[in-house]
């Protein structure tokens, strides 16, 4: 079973394709299942020693790019006899500038050979804000706590302003994506980010080709249910974990020092940046000196529930992460499972003119008769509801109360 995910990006498509691949590998099919990520920016044919055969993957020693025609991509897909999970992003198709004839032939092949999932968003306002933040961060996905801290700490500290033209542009691009996917593809299932992201395991296990599989849950694979694992994945970069003084205790920092603050407190023998401190092994005396200057869990408003939850689940989380990394090493995944970047509440804290963006967005909806309008109160209620779902699984919230 080949699976293709249509996406405008910023709708959970990377998360979905990685997880679909993991669950398909667990279920077992008559051929290997390999994730290729984006189809149109470079595919690489190579010998995979784990599978003892030629397979497709992403180029490892060269940059990804538009150096293959759609016809060449189709030939590679047809030639390599294993199942593929992948995505097709509308903005890549736009950027490639293939002729409509080349596109139509390629779409025909995909419709005939792939189970197609169309990604959607109900909250187009938040979708456009996600793209606006990307315009400043230049980051589409992160896969580790250190990676997220390193790439976003300055943005959290300084904030950004979004102009109206930028907002309108991303809303138009989403509208164009919907028209493109409805025009050219036979979609078998729709993934609605706003509703399906919080029950993504159920969504995947209820796909036509996944139904009826026994012992196929995250718990069966890794000894930890998906919601618990994903809560750790989300919480760790926000409430950063480190092993202090070698005593296996957990220190949680809710607000990590930005580079300016780090320079102010930095000793002469400290690393150049906080992320350097996180990544490097330092002498005990230097680490103790640094720890004394950083906020500890007693200095910030860290939930006791969250600390207890992480303490309970962190070892299982790390074991699962190692197994996912092995799937990357063995060539089944392009990368591991991405971490959610920003919640709606976090977007509001980053974007200085958030309220003005609401006004511009609602005016765009009226003008284009596309999307749903939102009030400040509605968005506040949505952000509160999202935070409750993101930070701790409901079952754990109840247990720890």
ROMAR-893328 format. One line per field, with one value per atom (N, C-alpha, C): z, x, y; atom name. Coordinates in steps of 0.05 Angstrom, whole numbers, plus 5000, padded with zeros to 4 digits. Atoms other than C-alpha are relative to their C-alpha. Layout:
ROMAR-893328
zz <- c(Z/...);
xx <- c(X/...);
yy <- c(Y/...);
at <- c(CA/...);
***
This chain:
ROMAR-893328
zz <- c(5000/5000/5000/5002/4977/5012/4987/5016/4992/5007/4992/5016/4984/5036/4985/5013/5001/5022/4979/5040/4990/5004/5040/5020/4977/5099/5023/4975/5171/5007/4994/5176/5012/4988/5210/4981/5020/5146/5005/4994/5168/5023/4978/5234/4990/5009/5198/4984/5017/5146/5016/4984/5198/5016/4983/5243/4983/5017/5186/4993/5006/5167/5023/4976/5238/5005/4996/5245/4978/5022/5176/5004/4995/5194/5022/4979/5257/4990/5010/5220/4982/5018/5168/4973/5027/5093/4984/5016/5036/4988/5009/5019/5022/4981/5060/4996/5001/5076/5006/4997/5067/4996/5002/5080/4983/5019/5025/5004/4995/5053/4974/5024/4993/4975/5024/4925/4980/5023/4882/5003/4997/4911/5004/5000/4901/5012/4991/4906/4993/5003/4912/5001/5001/4892/5011/4988/4935/5011/4989/4964/5030/4971/5034/5012/4988/5074/5019/4982/5124/4985/5016/5069/4978/5020/5024/4972/5026/4963/4993/5009/4922/5009/4991/4951/4993/5002/4947/5027/4976/4998/4992/5006/5003/4997/5004/4979/5027/4975/5037/4996/5005/5006/4982/5017/4962/5010/4992/4973/4985/5014/4958/4981/5020/4897/4977/5022/4833/4975/5022/4790/4985/5014/4769/4989/5012/4721/5014/4989/4743/4987/5013/4692/5012/4987/4723/5028/4973/4792/4998/5004/4766/4994/5007/4736/5025/4976/4802/5019/4983/4840/4990/5012/4791/5001/5002/4787/5027/4974/4862/5013/4992/4886/5030/4971/4958/5004/4994/4990/5009/4994/4997/5015/4988/5045/4994/5009/5023/5001/5002/5014/4973/5022/4957/5009/4991/4977/4976/5022/4933/4994/5005/4942/4985/5016/4913/4971/5028/4851/4988/5011/4843/4994/5003/4852/4977/5021/4802/4972/5026/4744/4977/5021/4707/4983/5017/4648/5010/4990/4660/4989/5011/4614/5017/4983/4657/5027/4974/4720/4998/5003/4694/4998/5002/4675/5027/4973/4744/5019/4983/4780/4994/5008/4740/5012/4988/4763/5030/4971/4836/5007/4994/4834/4996/5006/4805/5019/4985/4852/5030/4972/4919/5014/4982/4976/5008/4997/4980/5024/4977/5044/4995/5003/5039/5027/4975/5097/4999/4998/5119/5027/4975/5172/5002/4996/5201/5008/4990/5236/4981/5020/5176/5012/4987/5221/5012/4987/5261/4978/5022/5196/4988/5012/5167/5020/4980/5233/5001/5000/5231/4977/5023/5162/5005/4994/5185/5019/4982/5242/4985/5016/5193/4983/5016/5151/5016/4984/5210/5009/4989/5237/4979/5023/5169/5007/4990/5206/4995/5004/5183/5022/4980/5234/5017/4982/5294/5011/4992/5321/5028/4974/5388/5017/4982/5449/4995/5004/5438/4973/5026/5364/5002/4997/5383/5015/4984/5436/4984/5015/5391/4978/5023/5333/5006/4994/5369/5024/4975/5434/4994/5006/5401/4991/5009/5368/5023/4976/5434/5015/4984/5466/4987/5014/5413/4990/5012/5383/4971/5028/5312/4995/5010/5276/4973/5026/5218/4985/5015/5162/4985/5011/5127/4974/5026/5058/5005/4993/5089/5008/4991/5124/4977/5023/5062/4981/5018/5020/5008/4991/5063/5000/5002/5066/4972/5029/4990/4992/5007/4985/5010/4990/5028/4983/5017/4986/4973/5025/4923/5003/4995/4954/5000/4999/4967/4972/5028/4895/4984/5014/4869/5008/4991/4912/4992/5008/4896/4969/5029/4821/4989/5013/4809/5014/4985/4862/5010/4988/4884/5028/4972/4959/5014/4985/5001/5029/4972/5070/5004/4994/5098/5029/4973/5158/5007/4991/5194/5024/4979/5236/5027/4976/5286/5017/4985/5305/5002/5001/5285/5014/4988/5315/5028/4972/5385/5003/5000/5366/4975/5025/5312/4998/5001/5331/4990/5009/5323/4970/5029/5256/4983/5016/5230/5000/4998/5255/4987/5014/5222/4971/5029/5153/4988/5012/5105/5001/5002/5098/5027/4973/5173/5017/4983/5199/5003/4995/5230/5010/4990/5253/5030/4971/5323/5011/4986/5373/4985/5018/5329/5013/4988/5380/5009/4991/5403/5025/4976/5470/4994/5008/5435/4989/5012/5398/5020/4984/5452/5030/4972/5519/5013/4990/5527/4980/5019/5498/4986/5016/5445/5014/4987/5485/5021/4980/5541/4987/5014/5493/4988/5014/5454/5020/4979/5518/5009/4993/5537/4977/5023/5466/4999/5000/5473/5024/4975/5545/5003/4994/5544/4990/5007/5502/5014/4987/5538/5030/4972/5608/5000/5009/5590/5022/4982/5622/4998/5000/5643/5025/4977/5689/5016/4984/5745/5019/4980/5783/5000/5002/5759/5020/4979/5811/4990/5013/5761/5009/4994/5787/4975/5023/5738/5007/4997/5734/4977/5021/5695/4998/5004/5665/4980/5017/5638/4981/5018/5610/4998/5004/5581/4995/5005/5579/4971/5027/5514/4998/5003/5484/5014/4987/5511/5030/4971/5582/5005/4997/5573/5000/5001/5554/5025/4976/5616/5024/4977/5664/4995/5008/5625/5013/4989/5660/4978/5021/5623/4989/5010/5618/4993/5009/5599/4970/5029/5529/4990/5012/5480/5002/4999/5484/5019/4983/5528/4987/5013/5476/4999/4997/5478/5027/4973/5552/5001/5000/5539/4985/5017/5485/5011/4993/5518/5027/4974/5575/5012/4987/5624/5026/4973/5687/5021/4980/5749/5012/4987/5780/4982/5018/5718/4998/5002/5712/5025/4975/5785/5000/5002/5773/4982/5019/5713/5013/4988/5750/5021/4979/5807/4988/5013/5757/4985/5016/5721/5018/4984/5744/5004/4995/5777/5001/5000/5782/5022/4979/5846/4993/5007/5811/4980/5021/5757/5006/4995/5754/4984/5012/5736/5014/4989/5746/5014/4986/5798/4985/5017/5753/4977/5022/5695/5009/4989/5737/5006/4992/5764/4975/5025/5694/4986/5014/5663/5015/4984/5721/4996/5004/5711/4973/5027/5636/4984/5016/5615/4990/5009/5612/4977/5023/5568/4975/5022/5525/4986/5011/5515/4985/5014/5498/4974/5025/5446/4980/5018/5417/4987/5011/5409/4978/5020/5371/4974/5024/5325/4985/5013/5312/4984/5014/5292/4973/5025/5239/4980/5017/5212/4989/5007/5212/4980/5018/5177/4973/5025/5122/4997/5002/5138/5003/4996/5161/4990/5008/5132/5025/4974/5203/5020/4980/5269/5001/4998/5293/5009/4992/5295/5025/4976/5357/4992/5006/5356/5006/4997/5347/5020/4982/5377/5001/4996/5406/4993/5006/5392/5022/4979/5460/4996/5005/5443/4976/5024/5375/5009/4991/5411/5016/4985/5457/4982/5019/5397/4983/5020/5350/5014/4986/5375/4993/5009/5333/4995/5002/5345/4996/5002/5355/4973/5027/5291/4979/5019/5254/4999/5000/5277/4983/5016/5246/4970/5029/5180/4990/5009/5178/4995/5003/5189/4975/5024/5134/4975/5023/5087/4996/5001/5103/4987/5011/5088/4970/5028/5023/4982/5016/4998/5004/4994/5028/5003/4996/5050/5029/4973/5121/5020/4979/5188/5016/4985/5226/5030/4972/5298/5016/4982/5356/5019/4981/5408/5022/4979/5459/4990/5011/5414/4998/5002/5401/5028/4973/5476/5010/4992/5490/4986/5016/5435/5011/4990/5463/5027/4974/5533/4997/5005/5507/4988/5012/5465/5021/4980/5523/5019/4983/5565/4986/5015/5510/4995/5007/5495/5023/4979/5562/5015/4987/5596/4990/5006/5574/5022/4980/5608/5021/4981/5641/5022/4981/5673/5017/4984/5694/5023/4979/5732/5021/4982/5763/5020/4984/5788/5017/4985/5817/5029);
xx <- c(5017/5000/5017/4987/5029/4982/5016/5005/5012/4992/5008/4983/5013/4992/5002/5000/4971/5001/4997/4991/5007/4990/4999/5023/4982/5047/4988/5010/5036/4973/5025/4979/5005/4994/5014/5007/4995/5033/5026/4975/5104/4995/5007/5079/4983/5018/5025/5014/4986/5070/5020/4982/5122/4984/5015/5069/4986/5013/5032/5021/4978/5099/5005/4994/5112/4978/5022/5043/4998/5000/5047/5022/4978/5114/4992/5010/5082/4980/5022/5022/5011/4988/5065/4985/5012/5053/5018/4985/5078/5025/4976/5132/5009/4991/5176/4986/5013/5146/5022/4978/5194/4988/5009/5179/5020/4984/5204/4997/5007/5178/4989/5010/5168/5009/4993/5165/5015/4992/5184/5026/4975/5249/5024/4977/5295/4995/5000/5293/5026/4974/5353/4997/5000/5360/5026/4976/5409/4996/5002/5426/4997/5005/5397/5009/4990/5437/4980/5019/5381/4980/5020/5333/5014/4985/5388/4988/5012/5357/5003/5001/5354/4974/5024/5305/5003/5000/5286/5003/4998/5304/5005/4992/5323/5030/4971/5392/5013/4986/5442/5025/4975/5504/4997/5005/5472/4975/5023/5421/4975/5025/5348/4994/5007/5322/4984/5017/5283/5016/4983/5334/4990/5013/5288/4973/5026/5230/4978/5021/5162/4999/4999/5170/5022/4979/5236/4992/5009/5205/4980/5019/5148/5015/4985/5198/5014/4987/5236/4979/5021/5171/4991/5010/5149/5021/4978/5217/5006/4992/5229/4975/5024/5182/4998/5007/5169/4978/5021/5113/5012/4989/5123/4978/5016/5094/5013/4988/5104/4979/5018/5074/5005/4997/5062/4990/5007/5064/4994/5008/5027/5021/4981/5079/5025/4978/5133/4991/5010/5090/5000/5000/5081/5029/4972/5156/5014/4987/5176/4994/5008/5138/5000/5004/5125/4977/5022/5079/4975/5025/5006/4998/5000/5015/5017/4983/5072/4987/5014/5031/4978/5023/4970/5008/4990/5009/5009/4990/5042/4977/5023/4976/4985/5014/4945/5014/4985/5001/4995/5004/4992/4972/5028/4916/4997/5003/4924/5016/4981/4980/5003/4998/4971/4973/5022/4921/5005/4995/4912/4985/5011/4901/5003/4999/4883/5000/4998/4905/4983/5017/4858/5005/5001/4854/4974/5024/4791/5009/4992/4828/5021/4981/4859/5015/4985/4878/5026/4976/4926/5019/4984/4950/5018/4985/4970/5021/4980/5005/5023/4978/5045/5020/4983/5071/5015/4987/5085/5024/4978/5128/5023/4980/5164/5016/4986/5180/5023/4979/5222/5020/4983/5249/5015/4990/5261/5001/5000/5246/4972/5025/5192/4995/5004/5203/5025/4978/5247/4995/5002/5261/5012/4988/5296/4996/5003/5290/5021/4978/5358/4996/5005/5340/4979/5022/5276/5010/4989/5311/5019/4980/5368/4988/5010/5325/4977/5023/5268/5004/4998/5295/5001/4997/5313/4973/5026/5245/4980/5017/5209/5007/4991/5251/4993/5004/5244/4971/5026/5176/5002/5001/5154/4975/5025/5104/4994/5009/5063/4986/5014/5042/4976/5025/4975/5005/4995/5003/5009/4990/5039/4977/5022/4977/4981/5018/4933/5012/4987/4985/4998/5001/4986/4972/5028/4910/4993/5005/4907/5013/4986/4958/4985/5016/4915/4975/5023/4854/5007/4990/4894/5006/4995/4916/4975/5026/4844/4989/5010/4825/5017/4982/4886/4994/5004/4874/4973/5026/4800/4998/5001/4813/5014/4983/4867/5002/4995/4863/4974/5021/4817/5008/4992/4823/4983/5014/4806/4994/5004/4812/5009/4992/4816/5009/4989/4860/4996/5006/4832/5017/4980/4889/4987/5011/4845/4985/5015/4804/5015/4988/4846/5027/4973/4913/4999/5001/4889/4991/5007/4866/5013/4987/4917/5004/4997/4928/4974/5026/4853/4996/5003/4854/5016/4984/4911/4990/5008/4885/4972/5026/4817/5002/4997/4846/4994/5010/4820/5020/4979/4886/5011/4990/4899/4980/5021/4833/5004/4999/4831/5026/4974/4903/5000/4999/4914/5027/4975/4966/5016/4987/4980/5002/4999/4977/5029/4974/5036/5009/4994/5031/5011/4991/5040/5028/4973/5101/5021/4979/5137/4996/5005/5106/4992/5009/5080/4979/5021/5015/5009/4991/5021/4996/5005/4989/5021/4979/5039/5027/4975/5098/4999/5001/5074/4999/5000/5062/5029/4972/5135/5014/4988/5156/4995/5008/5118/5012/4992/5138/5030/4971/5212/5013/4988/5233/4989/5012/5184/5008/4991/5204/5026/4976/5275/5011/4989/5304/5030/4972/5375/5007/4990/5412/5019/4984/5439/5018/4980/5503/5002/4997/5499/4983/5015/5446/4973/5024/5391/4974/5024/5344/4993/5009/5304/4997/5003/5311/4984/5017/5258/5002/4998/5269/4978/5022/5206/5008/4990/5241/5030/4972/5308/5014/4986/5361/5005/4994/5364/5030/4971/5432/5010/4992/5433/5004/4998/5419/5025/4977/5471/5026/4976/5524/5005/4998/5508/5011/4993/5518/5023/4981/5569/5028/4973/5634/5021/4979/5701/5004/4996/5704/4974/5025/5631/4999/5004/5608/4989/5008/5591/4970/5029/5516/4988/5013/5465/4997/5003/5454/5027/4974/5529/5003/5000/5521/4984/5017/5465/5013/4989/5503/5026/4973/5572/5002/4993/5600/5021/4983/5631/5010/4991/5673/4978/5021/5628/5000/5000/5652/4989/5011/5635/4970/5029/5567/4986/5012/5553/4998/5000/5572/4978/5022/5525/4973/5026/5468/4992/5006/5474/4990/5008/5463/4974/5024/5404/4975/5024/5331/4995/5006/5313/4970/5029/5246/4986/5013/5233/4996/5001/5243/4978/5019/5190/4974/5026/5117/4998/5001/5126/4980/5022/5066/5012/4992/5077/4990/5010/5034/5019/4983/5080/5027/4975/5142/4996/5005/5111/4996/5005/5088/5026/4975/5157/5018/4984/5192/4991/5011/5146/5005/5000/5150/5025/4977/5217/5017/4983/5254/4987/5014/5200/5001/4998/5201/5027/4974/5276/5004/4998/5272/4986/5015/5219/5014/4986/5259/5024/4978/5319/4991/5010/5276/4992/5008/5249/5025/4975/5320/5012/4990/5338/4985/5015/5283/5011/4987/5317/5026/4974/5385/4996/5005/5355/4987/5010/5326/4970/5030/5251/4988/5010/5242/5021/4981/5273/5011/4992/5274/4981/5018/5242/4974/5026/5175/5004/4995/5174/4985/5012/5158/4982/5018/5099/5015/4984/5128/4987/5013/5079/4970/5028/5010/4988/5013/4959/5007/4993/4975/5029/4972/5050/5002/5000/5036/4991/5010/4998/5022/4978/5058/5023/4978/5106/4992/5008/5065/4990/5005/5064/4973/5026/5004/4979/5018/4963/4971/5028/4897/4994/5003/4908/4998/5002/4919/4972/5027/4851/4982/5017/4818/5006/4993/4856/4990/5010/4839/4970/5029/4765/4991/5006/4764/5006/4994/4798/4978/5022/4745/4975/5024/4689/5004/4995/4721/5001/4996/4737/4979/5021/4678/5012/4985/4726/5011/4990/4741/4979/5018/4709/5012/4990/4714/5002/4996/4738/5001/4998/4730/5024/4979/4784/4992/5010/4741/5001/4999/4734/5028/4972/4809/5012/4990/4823/4990/5012/4775/5014/4986/4809/5028/4973/4878/5001/5001/4858/4994/5006/4827/5023/4977/4888/5022/4979/4936/4993/5009/4895/5005/4996/4900/5030/4971/4974/5017/4980/5007/5000/5001/4982/4976/5023/4937/4979/5022/4869/5001/4999/4878/5022/4979/4943/4993/5009/4912/4983/5018/4859/5015/4985/4909/5016/4982/4954/4987/5014/4901/4997);
yy <- c(4976/5000/5025/4974/5067/5021/4979/5128/5027/4973/5200/5020/4979/5260/5026/4974/5324/5021/4980/5386/5028/4973/5462/5006/4998/5450/5016/4989/5473/4988/5014/5423/4972/5026/5364/4978/5021/5328/4984/5015/5311/4980/5018/5283/4976/5021/5244/4979/5019/5212/4983/5016/5191/4979/5019/5160/4979/5020/5126/4978/5020/5093/4982/5017/5069/4980/5018/5040/4979/5019/5007/4979/5019/4976/4980/5018/4947/4980/5017/4920/4978/5020/4885/4999/5003/4883/4981/5019/4840/5012/4987/4891/5019/4980/4938/5027/4973/5007/5020/4980/5066/5028/4973/5139/5017/4985/5187/5030/4971/5254/5012/4986/5302/4985/5014/5269/5017/4984/5328/5015/4985/5355/4982/5018/5296/4973/5028/5220/4987/5012/5176/4970/5029/5102/4990/5010/5064/4972/5027/4996/5002/5000/4986/4974/5026/4934/4987/5011/4925/4982/5015/4902/4984/5015/4874/5004/4994/4909/5029/4973/4972/5013/4986/5022/5030/4971/5096/5013/4984/5148/5029/4972/5222/5001/4997/5244/5007/4995/5243/5018/4986/5274/5025/4977/5327/5014/4985/5381/4990/5006/5367/5023/4979/5404/4989/5007/5404/4991/5008/5368/4976/5022/5311/5009/4994/5317/4983/5016/5292/4972/5026/5237/4982/5015/5216/4990/5008/5215/4977/5022/5172/4974/5024/5123/4988/5010/5117/4987/5011/5105/4973/5025/5051/4978/5019/5018/4986/5011/5007/4987/5016/4952/4997/5001/4971/5021/4980/5011/5026/4974/5085/5016/4979/5136/5026/4975/5207/5023/4978/5275/5015/4982/5324/5027/4973/5397/5018/4983/5446/5022/4978/5501/4990/5011/5454/4998/5001/5442/5028/4973/5517/5009/4990/5530/4985/5015/5475/5010/4989/5507/4978/5020/5441/5008/4994/5445/4985/5013/5427/4972/5027/5367/4981/5016/5341/4995/5003/5353/4980/5017/5318/4970/5028/5255/4990/5008/5254/4996/5003/5264/4975/5025/5207/4976/5023/5160/4999/4999/5182/4990/5008/5173/4970/5028/5103/4982/5017/5079/5007/4992/5114/5003/4992/5118/5029/4972/5193/5012/4986/5233/5030/4971/5306/5014/4985/5351/5025/4977/5406/5015/4985/5461/5015/4984/5491/5029/4974/5548/5011/4989/5584/5023/4978/5642/4990/5011/5599/4989/5010/5566/5022/4977/5634/5010/4991/5653/4981/5019/5589/5006/4993/5608/5026/4974/5679/4996/5006/5652/4987/5013/5607/5020/4980/5669/5013/4989/5694/4979/5021/5628/4985/5017/5594/4971/5028/5529/4988/5014/5480/4979/5021/5424/4998/5006/5407/4972/5028/5337/4994/5004/5348/5025/4977/5393/5021/4981/5425/5014/4988/5437/5022/4980/5474/5024/4978/5516/5017/4986/5534/5017/4986/5555/5020/4982/5591/5018/4984/5621/5030/4972/5687/5012/4992/5691/5004/4998/5679/5026/4978/5733/5027/4974/5788/5003/4997/5772/5009/4991/5789/5016/4987/5833/4989/5011/5807/5022/4979/5853/4988/5010/5848/4985/5014/5829/4972/5027/5770/4982/5016/5746/4992/5005/5753/4980/5017/5718/4970/5028/5655/4989/5009/5653/4993/5006/5656/4974/5024/5601/4975/5023/5555/4996/5002/5571/4987/5012/5555/4970/5028/5489/4984/5015/5468/4996/5002/5483/4980/5019/5445/4971/5028/5383/4990/5008/5382/4995/5002/5390/4975/5020/5338/4973/5024/5284/4986/5017/5227/4994/5002/5234/4978/5022/5172/5008/4992/5205/5029/4973/5275/5001/4996/5293/5029/4973/5353/5006/4995/5380/5008/4989/5417/4979/5020/5356/4973/5027/5295/4999/5001/5316/4989/5009/5300/4971/5028/5230/4987/5007/5216/4969/5030/5142/4988/5010/5129/5006/4993/5166/4980/5018/5123/4971/5027/5057/4995/5003/5071/5006/4999/5083/4973/5025/5031/4977/5021/4993/4993/5006/4993/4986/5012/4966/4970/5029/4897/4991/5008/4897/4998/5004/4869/5008/4992/4894/5020/4980/4954/5028/4974/5010/5007/4991/5052/4985/5015/5017/4972/5026/4950/5001/4998/4975/5008/4987/5014/4998/5002/4997/5026/4973/5069/5010/4992/5096/5026/4978/5149/5027/4975/5205/5007/4996/5196/5007/4994/5194/5027/4974/5254/5023/4979/5294/5005/4996/5282/5015/4988/5301/5030/4972/5366/5015/4986/5383/5004/4999/5369/5026/4975/5430/5024/4977/5475/5001/5001/5452/4984/5015/5434/4982/5020/5372/4999/5006/5362/4983/5016/5314/5017/4982/5357/4985/5010/5339/4970/5029/5267/4984/5015/5249/4991/5010/5231/5014/4984/5285/5016/4985/5326/5030/4972/5401/5011/4990/5438/5031/4971/5507/5008/4992/5539/5022/4978/5601/4997/5004/5585/5026/4974/5640/5005/4993/5676/5008/4996/5692/5025/4975/5763/4996/5005/5739/4982/5018/5683/5016/4984/5734/5016/4984/5775/4983/5016/5717/4981/5020/5676/5005/5000/5659/4996/5000/5660/4972/5028/5583/4986/5012/5573/4998/5001/5552/5027/4975/5607/5005/4997/5593/4980/5019/5558/4973/5026/5505/4985/5012/5493/4986/5012/5480/4974/5023/5431/4977/5021/5393/4988/5008/5390/4988/5011/5349/5019/4980/5398/4989/5007/5391/5006/4998/5383/5028/4974/5449/5022/4980/5489/4997/5005/5456/5010/4991/5471/5031/4971/5544/5010/4992/5549/4996/5006/5515/5020/4980/5565/5026/4975/5622/4997/5004/5591/4997/5004/5590/4970/5028/5524/4996/5006/5490/5015/4985/5528/5029/4972/5595/5006/4995/5586/4985/5012/5567/4974/5026/5494/4983/5016/5449/4975/5025/5394/4976/5022/5350/4994/5004/5361/4988/5012/5346/4971/5028/5283/4983/5015/5262/4994/5004/5272/4980/5018/5237/4971/5027/5177/4989/5010/5172/5005/4992/5199/4976/5022/5132/4985/5013/5100/5017/4981/5162/4997/5002/5157/4974/5026/5083/5000/4998/5097/5017/4982/5154/4985/5015/5107/4981/5018/5057/5015/4984/5112/5008/4993/5135/4976/5023/5064/4996/5001/5066/5020/4981/5128/4988/5012/5093/4978/5023/5032/5008/4990/5076/4999/5001/5068/5027/4973/5140/5020/4978/5204/5013/4988/5233/4989/5009/5219/5016/4987/5246/5029/4972/5323/5008/4989/5363/5023/4977/5411/5026/4975/5481/5019/4981/5531/4995/5001/5527/5027/4974/5582/5020/4982/5612/5010/4992/5613/5018/4982/5644/5028/4974/5700/5014/4987/5712/5009/4993/5715/5023/4980/5759/5025/4976/5830/5013/4988/5853/4978/5023/5790/5010/4991/5828/5013/4988/5868/4979/5022/5803/4987/5010/5779/5017/4982/5840/4996/5003/5832/4973/5027/5757/5001/4999/5769/5016/4984/5822/4983/5017/5772/4979/5020/5719/5013/4987/5769/5005/4992/5791/4975/5024/5720/4979/5020/5683/4972/5025/5629/5000/5001/5606/5009/4992/5620/5023/4977/5686/4992/5005/5688/5026/4977/5736/4994/5003/5748/4980/5018/5710/4971/5027/5650/4989/5009/5646/4995/5004/5653/4973/5025/5595/4976/5021/5554/4995/5004/5567/4986/5014/5546/4971/5028/5482/4985/5013/5467/4994/5004/5476/4977/5022/5428/4973/5025/5375/4995/5004/5387/4991/5003/5388/4974/5027/5325/4985/5016/5269/5002/4997/5274/4979/5021/5207/5006/4994/5231/5024/4977/5297/4991/5010/5259/4985/5016/5211/5017/4985/5266/5022/4979/5312/4991);
at <- c(N/CA/C/N/CA/C/N/CA/C/N/CA/C/N/CA/C/N/CA/C/N/CA/C/N/CA/C/N/CA/C/N/CA/C/N/CA/C/N/CA/C/N/CA/C/N/CA/C/N/CA/C/N/CA/C/N/CA/C/N/CA/C/N/CA/C/N/CA/C/N/CA/C/N/CA/C/N/CA/C/N/CA/C/N/CA/C/N/CA/C/N/CA/C/N/CA/C/N/CA/C/N/CA/C/N/CA/C/N/CA/C/N/CA/C/N/CA/C/N/CA/C/N/CA/C/N/CA/C/N/CA/C/N/CA/C/N/CA/C/N/CA/C/N/CA/C/N/CA/C/N/CA/C/N/CA/C/N/CA/C/N/CA/C/N/CA/C/N/CA/C/N/CA/C/N/CA/C/N/CA/C/N/CA/C/N/CA/C/N/CA/C/N/CA/C/N/CA/C/N/CA/C/N/CA/C/N/CA/C/N/CA/C/N/CA/C/N/CA/C/N/CA/C/N/CA/C/N/CA/C/N/CA/C/N/CA/C/N/CA/C/N/CA/C/N/CA/C/N/CA/C/N/CA/C/N/CA/C/N/CA/C/N/CA/C/N/CA/C/N/CA/C/N/CA/C/N/CA/C/N/CA/C/N/CA/C/N/CA/C/N/CA/C/N/CA/C/N/CA/C/N/CA/C/N/CA/C/N/CA/C/N/CA/C/N/CA/C/N/CA/C/N/CA/C/N/CA/C/N/CA/C/N/CA/C/N/CA/C/N/CA/C/N/CA/C/N/CA/C/N/CA/C/N/CA/C/N/CA/C/N/CA/C/N/CA/C/N/CA/C/N/CA/C/N/CA/C/N/CA/C/N/CA/C/N/CA/C/N/CA/C/N/CA/C/N/CA/C/N/CA/C/N/CA/C/N/CA/C/N/CA/C/N/CA/C/N/CA/C/N/CA/C/N/CA/C/N/CA/C/N/CA/C/N/CA/C/N/CA/C/N/CA/C/N/CA/C/N/CA/C/N/CA/C/N/CA/C/N/CA/C/N/CA/C/N/CA/C/N/CA/C/N/CA/C/N/CA/C/N/CA/C/N/CA/C/N/CA/C/N/CA/C/N/CA/C/N/CA/C/N/CA/C/N/CA/C/N/CA/C/N/CA/C/N/CA/C/N/CA/C/N/CA/C/N/CA/C/N/CA/C/N/CA/C/N/CA/C/N/CA/C/N/CA/C/N/CA/C/N/CA/C/N/CA/C/N/CA/C/N/CA/C/N/CA/C/N/CA/C/N/CA/C/N/CA/C/N/CA/C/N/CA/C/N/CA/C/N/CA/C/N/CA/C/N/CA/C/N/CA/C/N/CA/C/N/CA/C/N/CA/C/N/CA/C/N/CA/C/N/CA/C/N/CA/C/N/CA/C/N/CA/C/N/CA/C/N/CA/C/N/CA/C/N/CA/C/N/CA/C/N/CA/C/N/CA/C/N/CA/C/N/CA/C/N/CA/C/N/CA/C/N/CA/C/N/CA/C/N/CA/C/N/CA/C/N/CA/C/N/CA/C/N/CA/C/N/CA/C/N/CA/C/N/CA/C/N/CA/C/N/CA/C/N/CA/C/N/CA/C/N/CA/C/N/CA/C/N/CA/C/N/CA/C/N/CA/C/N/CA/C/N/CA/C/N/CA/C/N/CA/C/N/CA/C/N/CA/C/N/CA/C/N/CA/C/N/CA/C/N/CA/C/N/CA/C/N/CA/C/N/CA/C/N/CA/C/N/CA/C/N/CA/C/N/CA/C/N/CA/C/N/CA/C/N/CA/C/N/CA/C/N/CA/C/N/CA/C/N/CA/C/N/CA/C/N/CA/C/N/CA/C/N/CA/C/N/CA/C/N/CA/C/N/CA/C/N/CA/C/N/CA/C/N/CA/C/N/CA/C/N/CA/C/N/CA/C/N/CA/C/N/CA/C/N/CA/C/N/CA/C/N/CA/C/N/CA/C/N/CA/C/N/CA/C/N/CA/C/N/CA/C/N/CA/C/N/CA/C/N/CA/C/N/CA/C/N/CA/C/N/CA/C/N/CA/C/N/CA/C/N/CA/C/N/CA/C/N/CA/C/N/CA/C/N/CA/C/N/CA/C/N/CA/C/N/CA/C/N/CA/C/N/CA/C/N/CA/C/N/CA/C/N/CA/C/N/CA/C/N/CA/C/N/CA/C/N/CA/C/N/CA/C/N/CA/C/N/CA/C/N/CA/C/N/CA/C/N/CA/C/N/CA/C/N/CA/C/N/CA/C/N/CA/C/N/CA/C/N/CA/C/N/CA/C/N/CA/C/N/CA/C/N/CA/C/N/CA/C/N/CA/C/N/CA/C/N/CA/C/N/CA/C/N/CA/C/N/CA/C/N/CA/C/N/CA/C/N/CA/C/N/CA/C/N/CA/C/N/CA/C/N/CA/C/N/CA/C/N/CA/C/N/CA/C/N/CA/C/N/CA/C/N/CA/C/N/CA/C/N/CA/C/N/CA/C/N/CA/C/N/CA/C/N/CA/C/N/CA/C/N/CA/C/N/CA/C/N/CA/C/N/CA/C/N/CA/C/N/CA/C/N/CA/C/N/CA/C/N/CA/C/N/CA/C/N/CA/C/N/CA/C/N/CA/C/N/CA/C/N/CA/C/N/CA/C/N/CA/C/N/CA/C/N/CA/C/N/CA/C/N/CA/C/N/CA/C/N/CA/C/N/CA/C/N/CA/C/N/CA/C/N/CA/C/N/CA/C/N/CA/C/N/CA/C/N/CA/C/N/CA/C/N/CA/C/N/CA/C/N/CA/C/N/CA/C/N/CA/C/N/CA/C/N/CA/C/N/CA/C/N/CA/C/N/CA/C/N/CA/C/N/CA/C/N/CA/C/N/CA/C/N/CA/C/N/CA/C/N/CA/C/N/CA/C/N/CA/C/N/CA/C/N/CA/C/N/CA/C/N/CA/C/N/CA/C/N/CA/C/N/CA/C/N/CA/C/N/CA/C/N/CA/C/N/CA/C/N/CA/C/N/CA/C/N/CA/C/N/CA/C/N/CA/C/N/CA/C/N/CA/C/N/CA/C/N/CA/C/N/CA/C/N/CA/C/N/CA/C/N/CA/C);
***
